[in-house]
Amino acid sequence: MAKYTCPYCFTEHTFSEVEFRCVNGFCPEKEQDEKYANYLGMKKESMKMTNVTFPSTAKLPIFMKNKYMPVWEECPHCKMKSSLRVCPSCHNELPEGVQDNEDMIIAIVGSRDTGKTHFISVLINELQKRICPTVFNGTFNPMNDAVFNHYRDNFYNPVFVEKRVQDLTASGNVRGESPVRKPLIYEMMIPLDAKGKKMRKYTFVFYDTAGEDLKNTAVMQTVNRYICKASGLIFLLDPMQIDELRLNMTDEEVQTSSSIKENEIEPQEMVLDRIAKLIRADKGLSKGQKISIPTAIAFSKFDVLKRFFPRDAMVLQPSSYLREGKLDKNEWYNVSNEIDAMLKEWGAGGFTKNVEMTFKNYTYCTVSALGQQPVISEAQKGRMIKKLQTQPRPHRVEDPFLWILKENGIIKER
């Protein structure tokens, strides 16, 4: 039987097991949703009354059950048709293309203060406004209004409108409908022919993980289950958390680009090792077996790294990988080698060796989501407020995402 995986709770179900939520605001039947409450870690009694959910009653022939997911169902209480499909385990709304198995989870991981929230904020904006419409002649849109509001309120507005540096992401190991529990689900539509008569749709699921949640294997097993289901990993590496680099930074660079103290830094290979243990346990791999998930090791905050690279380094140039919608293999190869060499020069050879022994398919890249060093504007309640001088001016922020697309066969290589 055909199956799908919920992008929220990661439970696997057959197509026929899908449920629907009534969309009639005047439906006489309401409920306190117990399954959604369980997903949030709350008690049923604390939930607001909401429209009911109900299973599909479609009687499809066996051969259709293997290929098709019911697209609508009639509410048994008000008789209004609903096409709002929900996961039968957690009652979150399912993406429209879930039955096509074209959904891709992009796991963006890294220790505390590596810039994951800024990276997601700017990457999605670039995909929506520049890359998809101009390079792929397509669109990159939020799954629904809830995703749009979540991105606008917690990602776009703080960075692009208020021009402020985001606080550290809260732990996902909390109860309730916190922003960190909500993935950002986007649908990319790209044409398969020059006239745009044939289209292909892909669903991307982004999670903003708190670095704090990567410090405890037990917590990771509950709040970071999406890592094991990912089609690609983006591991953000903070230059401020590499000892030799931090020692060569000015006090101003450290103060404006880092939110954690030197004694709070942990070796990046330890974070990598915890992620690897989680994936190996999920997939039944032995310690010596390499992980096959495509993994991009991305240096974040590149704006403070520029002066350490030779003037003719390719990483200093804007990305030109995409030519005619294809990834330039030679440029990518050179950039990855430049960063690998610099990491070893900076005394991070232990980390690069761990990457080599952990992942079967990996690459190095570098990104700057903000493209500038923040400035300290004022102090409020004993803490510094960091602001941006302008809107973000990203540098190569799309590189790891495009490489993952290439590794999953969505774009080609030239």
Sequence and secondary structure as in RCSB ss.txt:
>XXXX:A:sequence
MAKYTCPYCFTEHTFSEVEFRCVNGFCPEKEQDEKYANYLGMKKESMKMTNVTFPSTAKLPIFMKNKYMPVWEEC
PHCKMKSSLRVCPSCHNELPEGVQDNEDMIIAIVGSRDTGKTHFISVLINELQKRICPTVFNGTFNPMNDAVFNH
YRDNFYNPVFVEKRVQDLTASGNVRGESPVRKPLIYEMMIPLDAKGKKMRKYTFVFYDTAGEDLKNTAVMQTVNR
YICKASGLIFLLDPMQIDELRLNMTDEEVQTSSSIKENEIEPQEMVLDRIAKLIRADKGLSKGQKISIPTAIAFS
KFDVLKRFFPRDAMVLQPSSYLREGKLDKNEWYNVSNEIDAMLKEWGAGGFTKNVEMTFKNYTYCTVSALGQQPV
ISEAQKGRMIKKLQTQPRPHRVEDPFLWILKENGIIKER
>XXXX:A:secstr
  EEE TTT  EEEGGG EEE   TT S EEE HHHHHHHT  GGGS EEE EEE      HHHHTT     EE 
TTT  EE  EE TTT  B  TTGGGT EEEEEEE STTS HHHHHHHHHHHIIIIIIIIISS EEEESSHHHHHH
HIIIIIIIIIIS B       S SSSS GGGS EEEEEEEESSTTS SEEEEEEEEEE  GGGGS HHHHHHH G
GGGG SEEEEEE GGGSHHHHHTS HHHHHHH  S GGG   HHHHHHHHHHHHHHHHT  TTS B S EEEEE 
 GGGTGGGS TT GGGS    EETTEE HHHHHHHHHHHHHHHHHTT HHHHHHHHHHBSSEEEEE BSS S  E
EEEEETTEEEEE SSS   BSTTHHHHHHHHHTTSSEE 
